[in-house]
Amino acid sequence: MAVAKWGGNPPPMPDSRHLIALIFPLALALSALAQSTPAPNTEGEKITLEQAIQRALAKNFAIKVQGFESSIAAARVTEAFGKFDPVFNGSYTYSESFDPSLIDATTGIRPATSFSKTDTADLNLGGVLPWGMTYKLGASNTNTRGTFNAYADNYDTFAGISGTQPLLRNFGFGPTLASIHVAQANRGISQWQFRQSVMDTITRVIFAYHDLNFFYANLRSAIRSKELAVQLLEENRKRFKVGSMSEYDVTSAESRAATREEGILIAQRLVREAENALKQLITDDKTPGLLTHRFTIEPPPPAPIVVVDAAADFHRALGKRPDYQQARLALKRDGVITRLQRNQLLPRVDLVGSYGYNGYDTDLNTSRQQIKDRDYRAYSWGVVVSVPLTFTTERGRYRAAKLQQ
């Protein structure tokens, strides 16, 4: 048998008395600490994984907040559709006017001041149509009298419809329905965010539940390991007394027992941390009593055997991923905004027109009857053009929308 050779004096063998002097105080300290920190009480509220998930879903504040966000987004869709609601408008105006006259060049006398008063009433129903046209359907009546007609009533009545149809900017269904499409996309995003919150909560509960189960098993393993180390120590001490084992072996066994005691303390701490993590997920209790509340969990069932077919499951996975669906809806929303801002780069060219009937008489009923008889037709049409000189605002908004998309 080969004998190792040393370049100098062989290293001194450790003295057993020195080892005892170093390790024994450490063992005593760890034993005292273990006695002062009892093992976690396994008796407590029994809870299954399913119960933990249900309690987390009922008490999670993030889910509650996201539920409000989904309702708000749905209300925004209703708000967007409200732009097509007809609006009833009514007004009445009374006015008086004193109008001075010019001095007569021949006589040098200023004629008497003329006086007039006017009553104006207007009733109409207006709104916007899905292709961008704004309309107004109604009737108006004006009664003007004064010194010029001896204060006799003169009822000027009109009834008909008027409208403005954009031809370039804001023309068509796209710009008019853009706000609705954006609100619908935001509603879909909010719904997927709600699902994301639910899935995240369930996932965290499952992980916390399994972690607690694992650390319970780890604690049981540490306790069993310590029991075996204590048994070995007792055996070594017996053998040392009969002279079949050295004092060094006894000291080594004591060191291993102390190390196993330290493992129990670490395992107890990990159990408490895992319990606290599960408590944070399944309760909204804010009192100090939560610190001493204990759970007894049931071992989770074994995981089912799942056969994974990546090619077949890929599209299904994308269809159920909240982050992917949110990104898809956000891209759709940004596309709507981009098309709207591109439309705003066009000049404003609007076709305006009106059609109706007039009535005029000193009697209000007669003036209204003339409208019913459609004796005096009135119509108009025209084009209104508005072209910004630089389109600075529109170009900036369009560039930002493209970059966002």
FENURZI-V12645 format. One record per run of one state. SS is the DSSP state (h for helix, s for strand, l for the rest). FROM is the first residue (numbers start at 1). TO is the last residue. If there is no record, write none. Layout:
ss=SS from=FROM to=TO
ss=SS from=FROM to=TO
This chain:
ss=l from=1 to=15
ss=h from=16 to=36
ss=l from=37 to=44
ss=s from=45 to=47
ss=l from=48 to=48
ss=h from=49 to=59
ss=l from=60 to=60
ss=h from=61 to=84
ss=l from=85 to=86
ss=s from=87 to=99
ss=l from=100 to=102
ss=s from=103 to=103
ss=l from=104 to=109
ss=s from=110 to=110
ss=l from=111 to=113
ss=s from=114 to=128
ss=l from=129 to=133
ss=s from=134 to=146
ss=h from=147 to=149
ss=l from=150 to=154
ss=s from=155 to=166
ss=l from=167 to=172
ss=h from=173 to=241
ss=l from=242 to=246
ss=h from=247 to=282
ss=l from=283 to=288
ss=h from=289 to=292
ss=l from=293 to=294
ss=s from=295 to=297
ss=l from=298 to=309
ss=h from=310 to=320
ss=l from=321 to=321
ss=h from=322 to=343
ss=l from=344 to=347
ss=s from=348 to=361
ss=l from=362 to=363
ss=h from=364 to=373
ss=l from=374 to=376
ss=s from=377 to=386
ss=l from=387 to=391
ss=h from=392 to=404
ss=l from=405 to=405
